[in-house]
Structures are given as C-alpha cells and as structure tokens.
Amino acid sequence: MGRFGPAFLAYQNFQVYLKWNQSLNYSLTAAYLAARLGGAPPMSRGSAEIPEWSLEQTKELQQLLARRGYEVGEIDGKLGAGTRAGVKAAQIKFGLPADSYPTRELVEKLRGQR
C-alpha cells in the first residue's frame, strides 16, 4: 500500500506463500493470519489515508507506462507484478519514493504535466 500503508517484515520463508499463490494480497493475508494465530498483535493501519485506485485509473496508468516503454503486461486495470515493476522504475526515473505504489504525482509526471 505504498510508503504510507502498513509495513511487513518478511523473511525468506515468505516466498513459500508466493510459490503457492502468486497474489501478493492473498499471500500477505495468509501470512498475517498465521502470525495472528501465533500470538502476534494486530497490524497498524499505517501513517496516512491510502488513496484507492479505480480500474479506470489503473488502466490509464498502465497506458501511460506502456507509452513510455515500460512493460506492464496486459492493460487490464490490475496492479499486477508487471505494472508494479513499471511503477517502481518510473518512480526511480522521476526521483520519487520507489515503493511500487501508484500516486497522483507519478501519473502527472507520466502525463508530462510536471
């Protein structure tokens, strides 16, 4: 959820979850549930409100990234691994915090407005 969302410390054994199911949301949920069952406290929501991204906003982001040469896979409105990799590469290029989570600031830079 970007630099303002909750943070998780994951060790190499987290890769087992991703091998079983490549969805990061699913894997984090399964790992979190296992930690809670093991006695860990509830997670913190993070330090700020996390903006939601609609399907249409994500499609526009994917189109902007693809036009600039980033490989995002199918333009389907899903924040998958390819789109996240493109977001991170663009964030690095523009000198933004590289957390692989889309922001309005990144979209504006990709549009050429900033």
All heavy atoms as an XYZ file, in Angstrom:
889
protein
N       0.815     -1.199      0.000
C       0.000      0.000      0.000
C       0.855      1.258      0.000
O       0.429      2.301      0.466
C      -0.940     -0.002      1.188
C      -1.948     -1.086      1.133
S      -3.055     -0.888      2.531
C      -4.375     -1.873      1.987
N       2.038      1.120     -0.477
C       2.887      2.281     -0.597
C       3.550      2.685      0.702
O       3.435      2.012      1.724
N       4.232      3.787      0.644
C       5.041      4.213      1.790
C       4.222      4.667      2.987
O       4.760      4.809      4.076
C       6.025      5.286      1.359
C       5.378      6.579      0.901
C       6.437      7.517      0.309
N       5.901      8.775     -0.087
C       5.359      9.034     -1.284
N       5.325      8.094     -2.191
N       4.903     10.229     -1.561
N       2.922      4.897      2.824
C       2.095      5.322      3.949
C       1.258      4.195      4.533
O       0.585      4.382      5.534
C       1.176      6.473      3.524
C       1.942      7.676      3.051
C       1.836      8.098      1.739
C       2.785      8.367      3.906
C       2.540      9.200      1.292
C       3.504      9.472      3.475
C       3.380      9.893      2.157
N       1.273      3.052      3.916
C       0.478      1.923      4.385
C       1.207      1.103      5.424
O       2.317      1.448      5.835
N       0.597      0.026      5.866
C       1.261     -0.834      6.841
C       2.510     -1.461      6.228
O       2.581     -1.670      5.021
C       0.209     -1.897      7.175
C      -0.794     -1.826      6.093
C      -0.713     -0.460      5.489
N       3.488     -1.723      7.061
C       4.737     -2.342      6.604
C       4.841     -3.734      7.217
O       4.415     -3.964      8.351
C       5.930     -1.491      7.015
N       5.401     -4.653      6.468
C       5.576     -6.020      6.937
C       7.040     -6.403      6.794
O       7.661     -6.124      5.770
C       4.728     -6.994      6.108
C       3.261     -6.732      6.202
C       2.631     -5.912      5.289
C       2.498     -7.299      7.220
C       1.270     -5.649      5.373
C       1.149     -7.042      7.313
C       0.531     -6.218      6.388
N       7.555     -7.029      7.799
C       8.901     -7.563      7.746
C       8.766     -9.019      7.331
O       8.154     -9.822      8.036
C       9.584     -7.454      9.118
C      10.983     -8.011      9.225
C      11.940     -7.271      8.274
C      11.490     -7.895     10.654
N       9.299     -9.345      6.176
C       9.167    -10.709      5.659
C      10.551    -11.331      5.506
O      11.494    -10.680      5.063
C       8.452    -10.698      4.318
N      10.638    -12.570      5.882
C      11.878    -13.320      5.743
C      11.777    -14.222      4.521
O      10.736    -14.302      3.861
C      12.134    -14.140      7.016
C      12.385    -13.259      8.215
C      11.350    -12.941      9.095
C      13.638    -12.725      8.454
C      11.576    -12.125     10.188
C      13.872    -11.902      9.556
C      12.836    -11.615     10.417
O      13.062    -10.798     11.484
N      12.849    -14.922      4.223
C      12.900    -15.761      3.031
C      11.758    -16.780      2.983
O      11.270    -17.115      1.913
C      14.259    -16.477      2.945
C      14.513    -17.164      1.630
C      14.488    -16.218      0.434
O      14.873    -15.064      0.521
N      14.029    -16.711     -0.694
N      11.303    -17.260      4.147
C      10.239    -18.262      4.137
C       8.910    -17.714      3.611
O       8.008    -18.475      3.284
C      10.057    -18.899      5.518
C       9.678    -17.906      6.588
O       9.700    -16.696      6.363
N       9.341    -18.410      7.762
N       8.765    -16.381      3.489
C       7.557    -15.800      2.902
C       7.407    -16.241      1.442
O       6.293    -16.312      0.919
C       7.596    -14.270      2.997
C       6.370    -13.603      2.441
C       5.160    -13.675      3.099
C       6.432    -12.922      1.236
C       4.025    -13.071      2.580
C       5.301    -12.308      0.715
C       4.101    -12.389      1.390
N       8.518    -16.556      0.798
C       8.478    -16.996     -0.606
C       7.619    -18.250     -0.781
O       7.077    -18.489     -1.855
C       9.894    -17.239     -1.130
C      10.757    -15.987     -1.165
C      10.164    -14.893     -2.033
O       9.654    -15.136     -3.116
N      10.213    -13.665     -1.528
N       7.484    -19.046      0.281
C       6.646    -20.251      0.216
C       5.210    -19.868     -0.105
O       4.552    -20.516     -0.915
C       6.726    -21.050      1.534
C       5.707    -22.177      1.571
C       8.133    -21.581      1.733
N       4.719    -18.792      0.528
C       3.352    -18.330      0.246
C       3.218    -17.932     -1.226
O       2.223    -18.247     -1.878
C       2.989    -17.125      1.123
C       2.777    -17.448      2.576
C       3.752    -17.158      3.512
C       1.591    -18.022      3.008
C       3.549    -17.439      4.853
C       1.376    -18.304      4.346
C       2.369    -18.013      5.264
O       2.169    -18.288      6.578
N       4.223    -17.211     -1.731
C       4.146    -16.732     -3.114
C       4.269    -17.865     -4.127
O       3.742    -17.771     -5.237
C       5.223    -15.673     -3.361
C       5.005    -14.371     -2.594
C       6.217    -13.463     -2.742
C       3.755    -13.657     -3.063
N       4.960    -18.925     -3.770
C       5.035    -20.087     -4.667
C       3.692    -20.800     -4.721
O       3.304    -21.341     -5.751
C       6.132    -21.052     -4.217
C       7.515    -20.546     -4.520
C       8.563    -21.533     -4.072
C       9.943    -20.959     -4.331
N      10.996    -21.806     -3.797
N       2.987    -20.788     -3.593
C       1.697    -21.454     -3.534
C       0.631    -20.635     -4.249
O      -0.213    -21.165     -4.960
C       1.334    -21.693     -2.079
C       0.090    -22.499     -1.886
C      -0.232    -23.685     -2.486
C      -1.001    -22.185     -1.039
N      -1.451    -24.131     -2.058
C      -1.951    -23.224     -1.157
C      -1.274    -21.134     -0.178
C      -3.144    -23.235     -0.458
C      -2.462    -21.161      0.528
C      -3.376    -22.204      0.383
N       0.654    -19.313     -4.048
C      -0.299    -18.420     -4.697
C       0.422    -17.104     -4.953
O       0.836    -16.429     -4.015
C      -1.517    -18.203     -3.799
C      -2.602    -17.406     -4.472
O      -2.341    -16.445     -5.191
N      -3.843    -17.796     -4.244
N       0.571    -16.700     -6.196
C       1.379    -15.541     -6.554
C       0.728    -14.195     -6.248
O       1.347    -13.163     -6.428
C       1.769    -15.602     -8.023
C       2.700    -16.741     -8.311
C       3.134    -16.789     -9.755
O       2.737    -15.959    -10.568
N       3.943    -17.762    -10.083
N      -0.488    -14.196     -5.771
C      -1.151    -12.949     -5.399
C      -0.530    -12.413     -4.113
O      -0.564    -13.071     -3.069
C      -2.649    -13.180     -5.187
O      -3.215    -12.072     -4.507
N       0.028    -11.206     -4.187
C       0.640    -10.611     -3.011
C      -0.397    -10.378     -1.914
O      -0.132    -10.624     -0.732
C       1.344     -9.302     -3.376
C       2.174     -8.658     -2.281
C       3.264     -9.582     -1.776
C       2.778     -7.360     -2.780
N      -1.600     -9.932     -2.296
C      -2.653     -9.712     -1.296
C      -3.025    -11.012     -0.588
O      -3.168    -11.047      0.631
C      -3.895     -9.097     -1.931
C      -3.713     -7.636     -2.256
O      -2.892     -6.955     -1.662
N      -4.471     -7.153     -3.210
N      -3.173    -12.073     -1.356
C      -3.507    -13.368     -0.752
C      -2.389    -13.832      0.174
O      -2.628    -14.248      1.306
C      -3.761    -14.421     -1.832
C      -4.091    -15.763     -1.242
C      -5.400    -16.089     -0.915
C      -3.091    -16.691     -0.960
C      -5.705    -17.312     -0.344
C      -3.386    -17.911     -0.381
C      -4.697    -18.219     -0.081
O      -4.999    -19.415      0.498
N      -1.153    -13.746     -0.299
C      -0.016    -14.220      0.485
C       0.162    -13.421      1.770
O       0.434    -13.991      2.833
C       1.261    -14.174     -0.357
O       1.152    -15.061     -1.446
N       0.001    -12.092      1.687
C       0.106    -11.274      2.897
C      -1.012    -11.615      3.888
O      -0.780    -11.684      5.094
C       0.049     -9.794      2.551
C       1.339     -9.177      2.043
C       1.097     -7.742      1.591
C       2.419     -9.229      3.100
N      -2.208    -11.831      3.368
C      -3.328    -12.177      4.236
C      -3.082    -13.507      4.936
O      -3.293    -13.631      6.150
C      -4.642    -12.234      3.432
O      -4.861    -10.952      2.843
C      -5.818    -12.620      4.314
N      -2.618    -14.503      4.188
C      -2.344    -15.819      4.777
C      -1.221    -15.723      5.813
O      -1.320    -16.303      6.905
C      -1.980    -16.818      3.680
N      -0.162    -14.982      5.497
C       0.950    -14.833      6.440
C       0.506    -14.064      7.680
O       0.893    -14.408      8.807
C       2.119    -14.135      5.756
N      -0.291    -13.027      7.492
C      -0.788    -12.241      8.620
C      -1.669    -13.096      9.526
O      -1.547    -13.059     10.753
C      -1.548    -11.015      8.116
C      -2.181    -10.197      9.204
C      -1.404     -9.532     10.144
C      -3.563    -10.085      9.298
C      -1.982     -8.775     11.165
C      -4.147     -9.340     10.305
C      -3.359     -8.684     11.231
O      -3.939     -7.952     12.229
N      -2.547    -13.884      8.928
C      -3.410    -14.762      9.716
C      -2.560    -15.749     10.516
O      -2.803    -15.965     11.709
C      -4.395    -15.509      8.824
C      -5.282    -16.536      9.537
C      -6.137    -15.875     10.607
C      -6.154    -17.258      8.525
N      -1.548    -16.314      9.879
C      -0.674    -17.256     10.589
C       0.031    -16.566     11.753
O       0.143    -17.137     12.851
C       0.348    -17.845      9.618
N       0.490    -15.334     11.539
C       1.159    -14.589     12.611
C       0.188    -14.295     13.760
O       0.547    -14.411     14.937
C       1.754    -13.296     12.058
N      -1.030    -13.898     13.409
C      -2.045    -13.605     14.446
C      -2.379    -14.870     15.237
O      -2.499    -14.824     16.456
C      -3.317    -13.038     13.808
C      -3.153    -11.654     13.238
C      -3.048    -10.574     14.293
N      -4.364    -10.415     14.897
C      -4.595    -10.205     16.187
N      -3.617    -10.112     17.030
N      -5.817    -10.094     16.637
N      -2.511    -16.012     14.537
C      -2.785    -17.269     15.233
C      -1.624    -17.647     16.153
O      -1.826    -18.297     17.177
C      -3.047    -18.392     14.227
C      -4.367    -18.289     13.455
C      -4.420    -19.334     12.356
C      -5.555    -18.408     14.386
N      -0.424    -17.209     15.772
C       0.759    -17.464     16.589
C       0.921    -16.489     17.739
O       1.890    -16.568     18.487
N       0.012    -15.519     17.883
C       0.047    -14.602     19.006
C       0.507    -13.194     18.695
O       0.627    -12.367     19.602
N       0.766    -12.864     17.443
C       1.199    -11.513     17.088
C       0.055    -10.519     17.290
O      -1.111    -10.869     17.140
C       1.664    -11.471     15.632
N       0.378     -9.264     17.602
C      -0.668     -8.245     17.777
C      -1.253     -7.831     16.429
O      -0.653     -8.083     15.378
C       0.088     -7.075     18.422
C       1.497     -7.242     17.978
C       1.719     -8.732     17.853
N      -2.411     -7.168     16.438
C      -2.998     -6.676     15.179
C      -2.065     -5.669     14.503
O      -1.303     -4.971     15.172
C      -4.294     -5.991     15.617
C      -4.575     -6.474     16.985
C      -3.259     -6.861     17.587
N      -2.160     -5.594     13.192
C      -1.313     -4.644     12.466
C      -1.846     -3.229     12.609
O      -3.038     -3.014     12.849
C      -1.212     -5.020     10.993
C      -2.426     -4.744     10.179
S      -2.085     -5.046      8.444
C      -3.737     -5.094      7.815
N      -0.953     -2.277     12.421
C      -1.309     -0.864     12.416
C      -1.761     -0.491     11.018
O      -1.260     -1.039     10.031
C      -0.087     -0.029     12.804
O      -0.299      1.327     12.526
N      -2.665      0.452     10.902
C      -3.164      0.870      9.588
C      -2.136      1.657      8.788
O      -2.304      1.884      7.610
C      -4.423      1.713      9.741
C      -5.604      0.921     10.232
C      -6.872      1.762     10.214
N      -7.098      2.497      9.004
C      -7.717      2.031      7.915
N      -8.144      0.799      7.904
N      -7.908      2.791      6.870
N      -1.091      2.126      9.387
C      -0.113      2.936      8.678
C      -0.213      4.381      9.114
O      -0.909      4.716     10.070
N       0.469      5.245      8.385
C       0.586      6.632      8.831
C      -0.311      7.626      8.104
O      -0.277      8.799      8.421
C       2.051      7.076      8.684
O       2.439      7.019      7.326
N      -1.072      7.196      7.130
C      -1.919      8.136      6.386
C      -3.044      7.386      5.686
O      -3.030      6.168      5.599
C      -1.088      8.905      5.363
N      -3.988      8.143      5.167
C      -5.048      7.544      4.360
C      -4.460      7.052      3.041
O      -3.706      7.773      2.378
C      -6.148      8.563      4.068
C      -7.154      8.714      5.170
C      -7.912      7.429      5.457
O      -8.423      6.784      4.527
O      -7.969      7.067      6.643
N      -4.799      5.854      2.653
C      -4.304      5.271      1.418
C      -5.355      5.527      0.331
O      -6.485      5.064      0.443
C      -4.075      3.750      1.570
C      -3.222      3.445      2.799
C      -3.485      3.176      0.304
C      -1.856      4.054      2.785
N      -4.986      6.271     -0.727
C      -5.974      6.522     -1.779
C      -6.283      5.239     -2.544
O      -5.396      4.424     -2.786
C      -5.285      7.546     -2.683
C      -3.830      7.400     -2.411
C      -3.702      6.902     -1.005
N      -7.544      5.068     -2.867
C      -7.952      3.908     -3.654
C      -7.758      4.220     -5.131
O      -7.914      5.358     -5.562
C      -9.409      3.560     -3.371
C      -9.620      3.035     -1.974
C     -11.036      2.530     -1.776
O     -11.684      2.126     -2.761
O     -11.477      2.547     -0.618
N      -7.411      3.184     -5.893
C      -7.232      3.325     -7.337
C      -8.312      2.525     -8.031
O      -8.451      1.329     -7.801
C      -5.844      2.827     -7.750
C      -4.807      3.851     -7.482
C      -4.199      4.101     -6.297
C      -4.305      4.811     -8.397
N      -3.352      5.155     -6.417
C      -3.380      5.607     -7.700
C      -4.538      5.068     -9.743
C      -2.693      6.647     -8.304
C      -3.850      6.096    -10.336
C      -2.944      6.879     -9.627
N      -9.079      3.207     -8.873
C     -10.143      2.524     -9.610
C      -9.547      1.745    -10.776
O      -8.394      1.938    -11.163
C     -11.150      3.548    -10.134
O     -10.566      4.312    -11.184
N     -10.372      0.917    -11.348
C      -9.984      0.150    -12.530
C      -9.573      1.095    -13.660
O      -8.546      0.895    -14.319
C     -11.152     -0.743    -12.962
C     -10.906     -1.681    -14.133
C     -10.007     -2.829    -13.701
C     -12.220     -2.214    -14.667
N     -10.339      2.143    -13.863
C     -10.051      3.097    -14.940
C      -8.759      3.867    -14.682
O      -7.980      4.117    -15.603
C     -11.227      4.047    -15.157
C     -12.460      3.372    -15.723
C     -12.173      2.574    -16.998
O     -11.488      3.081    -17.899
O     -12.627      1.417    -17.075
N      -8.523      4.263    -13.431
C      -7.277      4.954    -13.106
C      -6.070      4.046    -13.354
O      -5.046      4.493    -13.861
C      -7.267      5.402    -11.632
C      -8.158      6.576    -11.339
C      -8.199      6.852     -9.847
O      -8.575      5.991     -9.049
N      -7.810      8.064     -9.469
N      -6.216      2.785    -13.012
C      -5.116      1.844    -13.200
C      -4.879      1.582    -14.679
O      -3.732      1.488    -15.126
C      -5.397      0.532    -12.445
O      -5.660      0.837    -11.074
C      -4.213     -0.410    -12.519
N      -5.942      1.504    -15.458
C      -5.778      1.340    -16.909
C      -5.042      2.534    -17.507
O      -4.160      2.374    -18.349
C      -7.138      1.165    -17.597
C      -7.716     -0.212    -17.475
C      -9.018     -0.304    -18.260
C      -9.646     -1.671    -18.156
N     -10.897     -1.756    -18.907
N      -5.405      3.737    -17.082
C      -4.711      4.922    -17.587
C      -3.236      4.870    -17.201
O      -2.358      5.153    -18.020
C      -5.333      6.209    -17.046
C      -4.583      7.439    -17.552
C      -4.979      8.740    -16.889
O      -5.736      8.736    -15.906
O      -4.487      9.781    -17.361
N      -2.956      4.506    -15.967
C      -1.576      4.376    -15.510
C      -0.821      3.378    -16.385
O       0.302      3.643    -16.838
C      -1.549      3.926    -14.046
C      -0.198      3.542    -13.477
C       0.729      4.751    -13.389
C      -0.368      2.890    -12.106
N      -1.425      2.225    -16.646
C      -0.784      1.207    -17.481
C      -0.531      1.739    -18.897
O       0.536      1.491    -19.479
C      -1.654     -0.057    -17.545
C      -1.684     -0.808    -16.234
C      -2.698     -1.930    -16.229
O      -3.792     -1.816    -16.797
N      -2.355     -3.027    -15.566
N      -1.485      2.473    -19.453
C      -1.307      3.046    -20.787
C      -0.173      4.056    -20.805
O       0.653      4.064    -21.727
C      -2.610      3.699    -21.262
C      -3.698      2.698    -21.559
C      -5.068      3.339    -21.729
O      -5.277      4.503    -21.384
N      -6.015      2.561    -22.234
N      -0.108      4.909    -19.788
C       0.963      5.904    -19.706
C       2.321      5.229    -19.573
O       3.294      5.638    -20.227
C       0.716      6.845    -18.524
C      -0.466      7.794    -18.647
C      -0.786      8.439    -17.302
C      -0.200      8.856    -19.710
N       2.397      4.211    -18.751
C       3.659      3.484    -18.590
C       4.060      2.800    -19.892
O       5.220      2.860    -20.306
C       3.538      2.454    -17.462
C       3.488      2.998    -16.033
C       3.053      1.901    -15.053
C       4.841      3.569    -15.629
N       3.098      2.149    -20.537
C       3.388      1.441    -21.794
C       3.861      2.412    -22.874
O       4.799      2.099    -23.624
C       2.158      0.676    -22.258
N       3.254      3.592    -22.957
C       3.684      4.593    -23.951
C       5.125      5.031    -23.732
O       5.803      5.437    -24.662
C       2.776      5.817    -23.894
C       1.469      5.609    -24.588
C       0.673      6.903    -24.657
N      -0.730      6.564    -24.710
C      -1.676      7.129    -23.998
N      -1.398      8.110    -23.170
N      -2.924      6.737    -24.101
N       5.572      4.983    -22.501
C       6.949      5.371    -22.178
C       7.904      4.187    -22.229
O       9.066      4.297    -21.843
C       7.003      6.031    -20.810
C       6.357      7.415    -20.826
C       6.625      8.114    -19.524
N       6.120      9.474    -19.553
C       6.911     10.540    -19.544
N       8.206     10.416    -19.524
N       6.379     11.739    -19.542
N       7.408      3.032    -22.671
C       8.275      1.884    -22.874
C       8.379      0.901    -21.730
O       9.180     -0.033    -21.789
N       7.582      1.074    -20.695
C       7.613      0.135    -19.575
C       6.740     -1.071    -19.900
O       5.635     -0.923    -20.420
C       7.126      0.794    -18.280
C       8.008      1.926    -17.820
C       7.654      3.250    -18.070
C       9.198      1.676    -17.152
C       8.456      4.295    -17.644
C      10.011      2.707    -16.732
C       9.644      4.020    -16.989
O      10.446      5.049    -16.582
N       7.217     -2.251    -19.589
C       6.472     -3.487    -19.843
C       5.515     -3.718    -18.673
O       5.943     -3.999    -17.554
C       7.435     -4.668    -19.970
C       6.761     -5.986    -20.206
C       5.877     -6.009    -21.442
O       6.327     -5.548    -22.505
O       4.729     -6.470    -21.340
N       4.227     -3.556    -18.924
C       3.226     -3.712    -17.865
C       2.342     -4.932    -18.081
O       1.475     -5.212    -17.270
C       2.336     -2.447    -17.729
C       3.172     -1.256    -17.311
C       1.569     -2.167    -19.002
N       2.559     -5.644    -19.159
C       1.688     -6.764    -19.474
C       0.400     -6.245    -20.099
O       0.367     -5.174    -20.704
N      -0.665     -6.991    -19.930
C      -1.971     -6.604    -20.488
C      -2.512     -5.370    -19.772
O      -2.408     -5.246    -18.558
C      -2.944     -7.765    -20.321
C      -4.302     -7.510    -20.918
C      -5.257     -8.672    -20.721
O      -4.800     -9.764    -20.343
O      -6.458     -8.465    -20.940
N      -3.078     -4.455    -20.534
C      -3.696     -3.268    -19.940
C      -5.097     -3.669    -19.507
O      -6.047     -3.646    -20.277
C      -3.689     -2.086    -20.929
C      -2.246     -1.751    -21.230
C      -4.469     -0.904    -20.368
C      -1.981     -0.572    -22.068
N      -5.170     -4.085    -18.236
C      -6.399     -4.683    -17.716
C      -6.922     -4.018    -16.447
O      -7.923     -4.439    -15.891
C      -6.170     -6.168    -17.442
C      -5.009     -6.428    -16.486
O      -4.438     -5.450    -15.940
O      -4.669     -7.603    -16.292
N      -6.220     -2.980    -15.970
C      -6.675     -2.299    -14.775
C      -6.293     -2.986    -13.471
O      -6.754     -2.595    -12.409
N      -5.425     -4.001    -13.556
C      -4.988     -4.720    -12.355
C      -3.562     -4.322    -12.018
O      -2.709     -4.238    -12.889
C      -5.063     -6.226    -12.569
C      -6.461     -6.720    -12.829
C      -6.463     -8.202    -13.105
C      -7.862     -8.674    -13.467
N      -7.862    -10.080    -13.881
N      -3.301     -4.093    -10.736
C      -1.951     -3.755    -10.280
C      -1.168     -5.041    -10.036
O      -0.920     -5.430     -8.906
C      -2.003     -2.921     -8.998
C      -2.286     -1.450     -9.160
C      -2.458     -0.777     -7.807
C      -1.185     -0.769     -9.936
N      -0.796     -5.687    -11.133
C      -0.029     -6.915    -11.030
C       1.462     -6.642    -10.960
O       1.916     -5.491    -10.890
N       2.232     -7.701    -11.013
C       3.686     -7.598    -10.866
C       4.313     -6.732    -11.960
O       5.206     -5.925    -11.685
C       4.307     -8.991    -10.868
N       3.849     -6.873    -13.205
C       4.403     -6.079    -14.299
C       4.128     -4.599    -14.128
O       5.015     -3.759    -14.324
N       2.912     -4.265    -13.750
C       2.556     -2.857    -13.537
C       3.339     -2.284    -12.365
O       3.873     -1.183    -12.440
C       1.048     -2.700    -13.296
O       0.342     -3.221    -14.435
C       0.661     -1.243    -13.093
N       3.440     -3.041    -11.278
C       4.199     -2.564    -10.116
C       5.672     -2.353    -10.454
O       6.283     -1.388     -9.998
C       4.044     -3.523     -8.945
C       2.647     -3.451     -8.344
C       2.603     -4.052     -6.961
N       1.256     -4.022     -6.446
C       0.707     -2.993     -5.834
N       1.380     -1.883     -5.673
N      -0.533     -3.048     -5.388
N       6.233     -3.236    -11.267
C       7.634     -3.072    -11.678
C       7.788     -1.808    -12.518
O       8.756     -1.057    -12.359
C       8.110     -4.299    -12.447
N       6.825     -1.558    -13.411
C       6.851     -0.338    -14.217
C       6.699      0.910    -13.360
O       7.381      1.914    -13.579
N       5.813      0.849    -12.384
C       5.623      1.980    -11.466
C       6.920      2.272    -10.735
O       7.368      3.420    -10.661
C       4.470      1.697    -10.467
C       4.474      2.693     -9.321
C       3.122      1.720    -11.183
N       7.547      1.235    -10.207
C       8.786      1.429     -9.451
C       9.886      2.019    -10.341
O      10.589      2.948     -9.931
C       9.255      0.114     -8.839
C      10.469      0.275     -7.949
C      10.810     -1.019     -7.256
C      11.959     -0.822     -6.293
N      12.259     -2.053     -5.546
N      10.031      1.496    -11.558
C      11.058      2.019    -12.471
C      10.796      3.489    -12.799
O      11.727      4.302    -12.836
C      11.094      1.177    -13.739
N       9.527      3.844    -13.028
C       9.177      5.237    -13.323
C       9.418      6.116    -12.091
O       9.897      7.248    -12.228
C       7.725      5.335    -13.787
N       9.090      5.613    -10.925
C       9.335      6.382     -9.699
C      10.835      6.683     -9.550
O      11.214      7.795     -9.200
C       8.825      5.617     -8.470
C       7.318      5.601     -8.371
C       6.817      4.654     -7.297
O       7.389      3.593     -7.038
N       5.698      5.026     -6.670
N      11.659      5.700     -9.820
C      13.104      5.899     -9.739
C      13.544      6.948    -10.758
O      14.292      7.869    -10.439
C      13.849      4.561     -9.946
C      13.624      3.645     -8.737
C      15.346      4.792    -10.183
C      14.080      2.214     -8.945
N      13.031      6.830    -11.990
C      13.391      7.779    -13.043
C      13.031      9.210    -12.661
O      13.800     10.145    -12.920
C      12.699      7.404    -14.351
C      12.993      8.361    -15.474
C      12.259      8.004    -16.741
C      12.571      9.055    -17.788
N      11.836      8.843    -19.011
N      11.873      9.396    -12.052
C      11.404     10.738    -11.698
C      11.875     11.210    -10.324
O      11.506     12.284     -9.873
C       9.876     10.810    -11.767
C       9.329     10.704    -13.161
C       8.431      9.704    -13.488
C       9.696     11.608    -14.147
C       7.912      9.603    -14.766
C       9.178     11.507    -15.435
C       8.291     10.507    -15.737
N      12.662     10.394     -9.625
C      13.163     10.782     -8.312
C      12.106     10.756     -7.216
O      12.212     11.482     -6.230
N      11.094      9.924     -7.393
C      10.038      9.775     -6.393
C      10.372      8.589     -5.483
O      11.160      7.728     -5.866
C       8.689      9.526     -7.085
C       8.218     10.616     -8.038
C       6.998     10.143     -8.819
C       7.903     11.886     -7.264
N       9.762      8.525     -4.291
C       9.971      7.345     -3.456
C       9.544      6.090     -4.216
O       8.418      6.002     -4.711
C       9.064      7.588     -2.242
C       8.908      9.077     -2.184
C       8.923      9.525     -3.620
N      10.449      5.145     -4.350
C      10.216      3.950     -5.179
C       9.597      2.836     -4.339
O      10.281      1.927     -3.883
C      11.512      3.499     -5.820
N       8.275      2.912     -4.155
C       7.575      1.909     -3.353
C       6.642      1.031     -4.185
O       5.907      0.223     -3.641
C       6.805      2.574     -2.218
C       5.733      3.544     -2.702
O       5.524      3.669     -3.931
O       5.104      4.197     -1.850
N       6.655      1.209     -5.505
C       5.835      0.411     -6.434
C       4.339      0.651     -6.289
O       3.538     -0.100     -6.820
C       6.113     -1.085     -6.289
O       7.463     -1.363     -6.512
N       3.955      1.710     -5.572
C       2.535      2.006     -5.400
C       2.213      3.293     -6.144
O       2.872      4.303     -5.954
C       2.204      2.153     -3.909
C       0.740      1.971     -3.630
C       0.184      0.708     -3.505
C      -0.100      3.061     -3.505
C      -1.171      0.541     -3.254
C      -1.455      2.901     -3.250
C      -1.979      1.636     -3.131
O      -3.318      1.467     -2.895
N       1.209      3.279     -7.023
C       0.921      4.465     -7.829
C       0.427      5.649     -7.012
O      -0.260      5.476     -6.004
C      -0.160      3.982     -8.793
C      -0.805      2.831     -8.114
C       0.266      2.191     -7.275
N       0.801      6.835     -7.463
C       0.347      8.078     -6.829
C      -0.107      9.043     -7.921
O       0.260      8.890     -9.093
C       1.478      8.741     -6.030
O       2.542      9.065     -6.924
C       1.987      7.839     -4.914
N      -0.887     10.042     -7.519
C      -1.304     11.072     -8.479
C      -0.077     11.794     -9.034
O      -0.034     12.158    -10.200
C      -2.253     12.062     -7.807
C      -3.674     11.551     -7.753
C      -4.623     12.618     -7.214
N      -5.390     11.987     -6.158
C      -5.232     12.209     -4.865
N      -4.390     13.085     -4.436
N      -5.952     11.566     -3.985
N       0.912     12.015     -8.177
C       2.126     12.703     -8.601
C       2.827     11.937     -9.729
O       3.272     12.535    -10.718
C       3.072     12.860     -7.405
C       4.330     13.614     -7.733
C       5.263     13.752     -6.531
O       5.130     12.990     -5.548
O       6.141     14.621     -6.610
N       2.896     10.634     -9.624
C       3.519      9.833    -10.673
C       2.726      9.945    -11.974
O       3.300     10.139    -13.047
C       3.629      8.371    -10.252
C       4.156      7.423    -11.334
C       5.584      7.797    -11.749
C       4.070      5.982    -10.882
N       1.408      9.837    -11.889
C       0.573      9.927    -13.087
C       0.759     11.288    -13.759
O       0.881     11.375    -14.984
C      -0.916      9.651    -12.751
C      -1.814      9.976    -13.933
C      -1.093      8.197    -12.321
N       0.820     12.352    -12.974
C       1.026     13.689    -13.544
C       2.367     13.769    -14.264
O       2.461     14.338    -15.354
C       0.938     14.751    -12.443
C      -0.469     14.945    -11.935
C      -0.537     15.837    -10.705
O       0.510     16.357    -10.263
O      -1.647     15.998    -10.175
N       3.404     13.191    -13.671
C       4.709     13.203    -14.326
C       4.691     12.379    -15.605
O       5.282     12.776    -16.608
C       5.790     12.709    -13.371
C       6.110     13.719    -12.282
C       7.298     13.281    -11.458
C       7.629     14.295    -10.406
N       8.383     15.427    -10.911
N       3.998     11.252    -15.586
C       3.885     10.424    -16.791
C       3.091     11.137    -17.881
O       3.358     10.961    -19.066
C       3.227      9.075    -16.458
C       4.086      8.100    -15.661
C       3.241      6.946    -15.152
C       5.245      7.574    -16.495
N       2.116     11.930    -17.487
C       1.341     12.718    -18.461
C       2.168     13.874    -19.020
O       1.793     14.485    -20.006
C       0.097     13.305    -17.799
C      -0.991     12.332    -17.511
C      -2.146     13.065    -16.844
N      -3.211     12.166    -16.446
C      -4.016     12.382    -15.403
N      -3.864     13.481    -14.667
N      -4.956     11.535    -15.115
N       3.261     14.206    -18.337
C       4.104     15.316    -18.777
C       3.662     16.648    -18.247
O       4.074     17.692    -18.725
N       2.800     16.638    -17.203
C       2.264     17.876    -16.643
C       3.168     18.470    -15.575
O       2.957     19.575    -15.130
C       0.879     17.626    -16.034
C      -0.136     17.232    -17.076
C      -1.470     16.878    -16.456
O      -1.605     16.714    -15.258
N      -2.486     16.724    -17.301
N       4.192     17.724    -15.126
C       5.065     18.226    -14.061
C       6.494     17.958    -14.434
O       6.886     17.071    -15.028
C       4.774     17.563    -12.733
C       3.549     18.136    -12.086
C       3.258     17.379    -10.835
N       3.517     18.275     -9.715
C       3.618     17.864     -8.491
N       3.549     16.619     -8.190
N       3.818     18.707     -7.515
